[in-house]
Amino acid sequence: MAWAEKRNIRLEYIQPGKPQQNAYIERYNRTVRGEWLGQFIFETIEEAQDQATEWLWTYNNERPNMGIGGITPAMKLKTAA
């Protein structure tokens, strides 16, 4: 909690036994673990950060998302603007 407080980040919790309140985050976390985090062994925090940055770019710009019609989040953002 101290880490979040130092950065003025307010933590919010879901009700116990109600994972559907957090469905989007849980789905994203599952994707991160399956497609990125579980695929590598990192030697340094910098290496993990570099890989995370690369994966996020791919996730947003190259990887089709079936939840938004099979297009990338970047394409969805362009159509919304």
Residue frames as qw, qx, qy, qz and C-alpha x, y, z in Angstrom:
[[0.000, 0.886, 0.464, 0.000, 0.00, 0.00, 0.00],
 [0.343, -0.724, 0.081, 0.593, 2.87, 2.41, 0.71],
 [0.380, -0.006, 0.574, 0.726, 3.99, 2.25, -2.94],
 [0.082, 0.648, 0.634, 0.413, 0.57, 3.36, -4.16],
 [0.270, -0.877, -0.315, 0.242, 0.20, 6.02, -1.48],
 [0.431, -0.474, 0.233, 0.732, 3.55, 7.58, -2.40],
 [0.170, 0.061, 0.608, 0.773, 2.28, 7.96, -5.96],
 [0.390, 0.219, 0.225, -0.866, -1.21, 9.18, -5.03],
 [0.421, -0.006, -0.779, -0.464, -2.79, 6.03, -6.46],
 [0.606, -0.164, 0.405, -0.665, -6.08, 5.08, -4.86],
 [0.094, 0.066, -0.986, -0.124, -6.61, 1.32, -4.63],
 [0.684, -0.032, 0.074, -0.725, -10.12, -0.02, -5.09],
 [0.163, -0.131, 0.976, -0.064, -11.23, -3.53, -4.32],
 [0.542, -0.145, -0.570, -0.600, -13.99, -5.67, -5.74],
 [0.735, -0.353, 0.262, -0.516, -16.47, -7.45, -3.52],
 [0.269, -0.314, 0.910, -0.018, -15.31, -10.89, -2.37],
 [0.462, 0.247, 0.851, -0.029, -16.67, -13.61, -4.63],
 [0.459, 0.792, 0.291, -0.278, -17.54, -11.18, -7.45],
 [0.516, -0.246, 0.481, 0.665, -14.80, -11.62, -10.09],
 [0.369, 0.629, 0.567, 0.383, -17.18, -10.39, -12.81],
 [0.105, -0.964, -0.130, 0.207, -16.74, -6.89, -11.35],
 [0.249, -0.737, 0.482, 0.404, -13.16, -7.07, -12.59],
 [0.861, 0.294, 0.413, 0.045, -13.69, -9.09, -15.78],
 [0.541, 0.826, -0.108, 0.111, -11.80, -6.82, -18.20],
 [0.133, -0.797, 0.574, -0.134, -8.74, -6.63, -15.96],
 [0.744, -0.227, 0.625, -0.064, -8.78, -10.38, -15.30],
 [0.828, 0.501, 0.245, 0.061, -8.98, -11.09, -19.05],
 [0.329, 0.878, -0.312, 0.152, -6.10, -8.70, -19.76],
 [0.404, -0.650, 0.631, -0.131, -4.01, -10.24, -16.97],
 [0.863, 0.047, 0.503, -0.009, -4.64, -13.71, -18.38],
 [0.693, 0.709, 0.025, 0.128, -3.51, -12.53, -21.82],
 [0.025, 0.870, -0.465, 0.161, -0.36, -10.93, -20.37],
 [0.618, -0.437, 0.647, -0.090, 0.56, -14.11, -18.47],
 [0.854, 0.226, 0.467, 0.014, -0.14, -16.43, -21.40],
 [0.663, 0.709, 0.110, 0.213, 1.34, -14.43, -24.25],
 [0.266, 0.819, -0.307, 0.405, 4.19, -12.58, -22.59],
 [0.391, -0.706, 0.473, -0.353, 5.05, -13.03, -18.93],
 [0.883, -0.201, 0.410, -0.107, 5.04, -16.82, -18.94],
 [0.844, 0.522, -0.008, 0.122, 7.26, -16.99, -22.03],
 [0.424, 0.692, -0.356, 0.462, 10.43, -15.39, -20.67],
 [0.716, -0.523, -0.246, 0.392, 12.87, -15.54, -17.77],
 [0.174, 0.926, -0.054, 0.331, 14.12, -12.03, -17.10],
 [0.706, 0.024, -0.349, 0.615, 17.60, -11.33, -15.79],
 [0.191, -0.100, -0.252, 0.943, 16.97, -7.68, -14.89],
 [0.205, 0.663, 0.536, -0.480, 14.04, -5.36, -14.28],
 [0.154, 0.591, -0.303, -0.732, 15.18, -3.34, -17.30],
 [0.037, 0.074, -0.903, -0.422, 14.92, -6.42, -19.50],
 [0.097, 0.494, 0.845, -0.179, 11.39, -7.03, -18.21],
 [0.158, 0.709, 0.205, -0.656, 10.46, -3.39, -18.87],
 [0.109, 0.426, -0.584, -0.682, 11.85, -3.52, -22.41],
 [0.013, -0.147, -0.959, -0.241, 9.95, -6.73, -23.16],
 [0.119, 0.603, 0.672, -0.413, 6.78, -5.26, -21.65],
 [0.167, 0.636, -0.092, -0.748, 7.06, -2.16, -23.83],
 [0.117, 0.236, -0.786, -0.560, 7.57, -4.28, -26.94],
 [0.018, 0.318, 0.948, 0.004, 4.66, -6.58, -26.08],
 [0.158, 0.644, 0.465, -0.587, 2.32, -3.66, -25.37],
 [0.200, 0.500, -0.370, -0.758, 3.12, -2.14, -28.76],
 [0.127, 0.021, -0.920, -0.371, 2.37, -5.46, -30.45],
 [0.057, 0.444, 0.839, -0.309, -0.82, -5.90, -28.39],
 [0.181, 0.686, 0.291, -0.642, -2.12, -2.46, -29.36],
 [0.254, 0.657, -0.332, -0.627, -0.91, -2.26, -32.97],
 [0.274, 0.336, -0.822, -0.370, -0.56, -5.75, -34.46],
 [0.018, 0.098, 0.980, -0.169, -2.61, -8.26, -32.49],
 [0.396, -0.349, -0.473, -0.705, -6.29, -8.49, -33.53],
 [0.179, -0.015, 0.707, -0.684, -8.68, -8.28, -30.61],
 [0.156, -0.331, -0.871, -0.330, -11.80, -10.42, -31.01],
 [0.117, -0.586, -0.633, 0.492, -13.61, -8.38, -28.35],
 [0.133, 0.669, 0.028, -0.731, -13.62, -5.35, -30.67],
 [0.723, 0.605, 0.109, -0.316, -14.43, -7.07, -33.93],
 [0.898, 0.118, 0.247, 0.343, -11.09, -8.62, -34.83],
 [0.393, 0.803, -0.091, 0.439, -9.23, -5.33, -35.27],
 [0.559, 0.018, -0.445, 0.699, -6.38, -3.90, -33.23],
 [0.249, -0.747, -0.428, 0.444, -6.98, -1.40, -30.42],
 [0.208, -0.365, 0.222, 0.880, -5.08, 1.19, -32.49],
 [0.032, -0.251, -0.692, -0.676, -7.49, 0.69, -35.39],
 [0.239, -0.682, -0.691, 0.039, -10.45, 0.97, -33.02],
 [0.276, -0.620, -0.187, 0.710, -9.08, 4.23, -31.65],
 [0.120, -0.112, 0.443, 0.881, -8.72, 5.66, -35.17],
 [0.148, -0.445, -0.737, -0.486, -12.35, 4.86, -36.00],
 [0.315, -0.701, -0.576, 0.280, -13.53, 6.43, -32.74],
 [0.297, -0.401, -0.025, 0.866, -11.76, 9.74, -33.37]]
